[in-house]
Amino acid sequence: MSSNTADRVHALIRAVPPGPVSSRNRALLVLVAAGGLRLEEAQRLRVEDVCPASGDVTVRDRHGRPRGTATLDPLATAVVDVWLHERAALDIDRDAPLLCTLAGGRVSDAYVRKLLATLAERAGVSPFTTRTLRFTLVDMDGLQPAGEG
């Protein structure tokens, strides 16, 4: 992956505006870009599928059965862990998908497509689809936490 691609992904993640779902949106982007998950796989994740200590993410098939594991680097794991803590503080039902709406519902494909287009425009980078973002497998090492740099 070129450094230009990594820079574009980092710019996209930094472009997530502050708000009640910003950490969820960053976690979604990281799971797809750094974990290589398909959007459907990210949408199926459960809270227990993520291990913040190891960075391991259990990937499930469409029937909900574990089919493999993705491992996130430490910074990507930290981004997802922030959402886990905020999600718990919001008292979202534990049975709701990991990447859920504030009401505990599924984040739709249409929402994610619009999010990617909006963030790309805001960041001034060429847009990604979830498929192209997935194939970046970007290392989050160069990403600065929000509000820094």
QUIGIFEN-V259167 format. One line per field, one symbol per residue. burial: # if it has 24 or more other ideal C-beta (glycine too) atoms within 12 Angstrom, else .. A space follows every 50 residues. Layout:
# QUIGIFEN-V259167
burial->???
This chain:
# QUIGIFEN-V259167
burial->.....#.#########....###########################.## .#..#.####.........####.##########.##....#...##### ......#....#..##..##..#.#.##.#..##.#####.##......
